[in-house]
Amino acid sequence: MIRHVIFDLDGTLVDSCEVCVSILTGMIGDRGVKHAIDPVEARLHMSSGGAEMVSALLGPARRHFANDLVDFRARYARHVTKRDSLFPGVAAGLERLHRAGLRLAICSNKPQNLCEKVLADTGLAQYFEVVVGGQPGLRPKPEPDLLRAVTDRLGCAPHEAVFVGDSELDHAVARDAGMAFYLMTYGYADPEWDPGQSACFDCFATFTDALSERIGSVHA
């Protein structure tokens, strides 16, 4: 019986592209560089990792690779992520799963402090028993460290959980762990990527219904 549902954060629950573009646009302006970020192109960089995303989108405003990332993350920590950044159906769907008694968790490459802040800002923190974000000593996805930390804290085996994500990284880490995977197609995956036999969903409500049928114990 599936009793644990582990979620990626950005691109799965929260559409963080607009937030990232806003922060990076502020950095560009402060550096006195004339450069506009294409919001459509920006989505293609959202799953490439913070450092690569920041470097790519800053364009001619790039300075020092590591310092740019530090600046971006410091600004992110001061930024309020609005509740309307949630993908449609996420808030109601998580409430439904939580009421059913499922244990919910987050597994994200986003730094731990930013994961916790975004969840608090958007009102989702109450639903998650375990939150594991990027932190010293744990390698980022697709390495197994973060997901293993989640299952260790939940006290569950991989076959007792499902992983819900939006990218190749999420698929790879779930596959290697032997965990069932659900793909949210509205996220930040490479448009050319083939998810194979993964269960795919274009909205959160449809995913919630499918999970309900699988476990046979989640009721509207």
Wavefront OBJ file of the C-alpha trace (Angstrom):
o trace
v 0.000 0.000 0.000
v 1.330 3.424 -0.969
v 1.296 5.687 2.083
v 4.075 8.142 1.196
v 4.106 10.714 -1.615
v 7.341 12.573 -2.318
v 7.244 15.724 -4.442
v 9.763 17.796 -6.297
v 9.069 21.500 -5.678
v 9.867 23.803 -8.625
v 8.012 22.878 -11.792
v 5.880 20.352 -9.912
v 4.088 22.333 -7.205
v 5.355 25.875 -7.768
v 5.911 27.723 -11.038
v 9.062 29.524 -9.967
v 10.055 30.815 -13.403
v 8.444 34.222 -12.941
v 10.106 34.639 -9.541
v 13.530 33.734 -10.921
v 13.149 36.068 -13.906
v 12.077 38.917 -11.610
v 15.065 38.440 -9.297
v 17.542 38.128 -12.160
v 16.066 41.161 -13.916
v 16.710 43.126 -10.724
v 20.311 41.917 -10.673
v 20.777 42.947 -14.299
v 19.341 46.397 -13.626
v 21.529 46.900 -10.567
v 24.569 46.083 -12.685
v 23.660 48.715 -15.239
v 23.460 46.258 -18.116
v 20.874 46.472 -20.882
v 19.617 42.923 -21.235
v 16.084 41.531 -21.214
v 15.344 37.928 -20.257
v 12.975 36.089 -22.582
v 10.429 34.478 -20.195
v 9.738 31.652 -22.645
v 13.401 30.798 -23.083
v 13.863 31.106 -19.322
v 11.616 28.096 -18.727
v 14.078 25.927 -20.629
v 16.731 26.673 -18.002
v 14.651 26.084 -14.873
v 15.662 22.441 -14.385
v 19.345 22.869 -15.278
v 20.411 23.726 -11.721
v 20.645 27.080 -9.995
v 24.189 27.911 -11.031
v 23.675 27.129 -14.706
v 20.289 28.854 -14.781
v 21.626 32.043 -13.206
v 24.625 32.129 -15.536
v 22.550 31.524 -18.659
v 19.856 34.087 -17.897
v 22.137 36.867 -16.664
v 23.753 36.878 -20.090
v 26.044 39.914 -20.461
v 25.431 40.839 -16.816
v 27.365 37.749 -15.651
v 30.278 38.445 -13.341
v 31.757 35.743 -11.120
v 30.005 32.364 -11.378
v 29.886 31.596 -7.646
v 29.217 35.166 -6.522
v 26.346 35.541 -8.979
v 24.681 32.488 -7.455
v 25.196 33.795 -3.916
v 23.651 37.129 -4.887
v 20.678 35.424 -6.542
v 19.987 33.174 -3.558
v 20.281 36.048 -1.092
v 17.691 38.002 -3.064
v 15.478 34.908 -3.311
v 15.551 34.572 0.480
v 14.094 38.098 0.729
v 11.513 37.562 -2.005
v 7.933 36.561 -1.178
v 6.623 33.767 -3.386
v 2.947 34.469 -3.916
v 0.330 31.765 -3.521
v -0.761 32.294 -7.106
v 2.633 30.892 -8.138
v 1.217 27.442 -7.360
v 0.207 25.419 -10.377
v -3.587 24.997 -10.729
v -5.050 22.390 -8.423
v -1.981 22.040 -6.211
v -3.390 23.549 -3.008
v -6.655 21.585 -3.175
v -4.869 18.408 -4.228
v -2.401 18.484 -1.362
v -5.207 19.165 1.090
v -7.025 16.134 -0.276
v -4.010 13.857 0.051
v -3.196 15.180 3.508
v -6.755 14.646 4.761
v -6.572 11.067 3.504
v -3.679 10.398 5.859
v -0.909 10.142 3.285
v 2.531 11.238 4.500
v 3.828 13.939 2.182
v 7.427 15.029 1.638
v 9.554 17.332 -0.505
v 12.748 16.300 -2.298
v 14.287 19.248 -4.159
v 17.665 20.487 -5.348
v 16.586 23.976 -4.218
v 18.549 25.017 -1.103
v 16.921 23.911 2.140
v 16.249 27.422 3.427
v 14.580 28.434 0.156
v 12.430 25.287 0.092
v 11.163 26.066 3.570
v 10.540 29.724 2.732
v 8.638 29.002 -0.488
v 6.456 26.428 1.279
v 5.718 28.907 4.068
v 5.060 31.776 1.662
v 2.581 29.739 -0.379
v 0.813 28.146 2.593
v 1.939 24.601 1.759
v 4.282 23.972 4.700
v 1.500 22.485 6.813
v 1.135 19.511 4.489
v 4.698 18.213 4.530
v 6.141 15.979 7.219
v 9.616 15.938 5.698
v 11.347 18.597 3.580
v 14.782 17.841 2.144
v 16.420 20.460 -0.044
v 19.965 21.077 -1.193
v 22.443 21.168 1.674
v 26.087 20.395 2.485
v 26.882 16.694 2.487
v 24.030 15.692 0.169
v 24.670 15.528 -3.567
v 21.916 16.969 -5.812
v 19.578 14.895 -7.938
v 20.026 12.721 -9.926
v 22.418 11.407 -7.273
v 20.470 9.378 -4.676
v 21.406 11.342 -1.546
v 18.397 13.660 -1.263
v 15.772 11.018 -1.989
v 17.477 8.566 0.357
v 17.425 11.211 3.085
v 13.678 11.621 2.566
v 12.906 7.907 2.746
v 15.176 7.526 5.788
v 13.302 10.296 7.626
v 9.936 8.877 6.594
v 11.084 5.400 7.575
v 9.779 3.893 4.351
v 11.074 1.601 1.633
v 11.052 2.790 -2.010
v 8.160 0.495 -2.931
v 6.028 2.157 -0.256
v 6.324 5.593 -1.872
v 5.809 7.400 -5.164
v 7.866 10.275 -6.489
v 6.143 13.134 -8.316
v 8.298 15.394 -10.467
v 8.600 17.314 -13.700
v 12.021 16.589 -15.127
v 14.605 14.112 -16.296
v 16.418 14.444 -12.963
v 13.324 13.437 -11.015
v 12.685 10.491 -13.301
v 16.279 9.298 -13.023
v 16.468 9.434 -9.229
v 13.131 7.631 -8.826
v 14.090 4.978 -11.381
v 17.427 4.294 -9.734
v 15.723 4.003 -6.332
v 13.149 1.550 -7.682
v 10.342 3.981 -6.853
v 7.176 4.587 -8.884
v 7.284 7.898 -10.729
v 4.589 10.333 -11.872
v 5.532 13.055 -14.369
v 3.839 16.452 -14.369
v 4.155 17.533 -18.009
v 3.475 21.228 -17.355
v 6.892 21.631 -15.695
v 10.397 22.304 -16.900
v 11.491 19.125 -18.663
v 13.321 19.342 -21.972
v 10.587 19.290 -24.653
v 12.617 16.694 -26.568
v 12.916 14.318 -23.616
v 11.030 11.014 -23.856
v 9.770 9.902 -20.426
v 9.233 6.371 -21.682
v 6.556 4.441 -19.826
v 6.174 6.975 -17.014
v 2.658 7.917 -15.984
v 2.193 11.476 -17.300
v -0.286 14.143 -16.212
v -0.980 17.597 -17.591
v -2.729 18.888 -14.467
v -2.462 18.277 -10.742
v -6.114 17.342 -10.276
v -5.805 14.520 -12.807
v -2.747 13.227 -10.990
v -4.604 13.305 -7.675
v -7.451 11.292 -9.167
v -5.031 8.724 -10.587
v -3.234 8.342 -7.269
v -6.604 7.969 -5.558
v -7.443 5.052 -7.798
v -4.074 3.424 -7.234
v -4.131 3.471 -3.459
v -7.896 3.035 -3.161
v -8.117 5.159 -0.036
v -8.100 8.827 -1.055
v -11.592 10.295 -1.228
v -12.696 13.699 -2.444
l 1 2 3 4 5 6 7 8 9 10 11 12 13 14 15 16 17 18 19 20 21 22 23 24 25 26 27 28 29 30 31 32 33 34 35 36 37 38 39 40 41 42 43 44 45 46 47 48 49 50 51 52 53 54 55 56 57 58 59 60 61 62 63 64 65 66 67 68 69 70 71 72 73 74 75 76 77 78 79 80 81 82 83 84 85 86 87 88 89 90 91 92 93 94 95 96 97 98 99 100 101 102 103 104 105 106 107 108 109 110 111 112 113 114 115 116 117 118 119 120 121 122 123 124 125 126 127 128 129 130 131 132 133 134 135 136 137 138 139 140 141 142 143 144 145 146 147 148 149 150 151 152 153 154 155 156 157 158 159 160 161 162 163 164 165 166 167 168 169 170 171 172 173 174 175 176 177 178 179 180 181 182 183 184 185 186 187 188 189 190 191 192 193 194 195 196 197 198 199 200 201 202 203 204 205 206 207 208 209 210 211 212 213 214 215 216 217 218 219 220
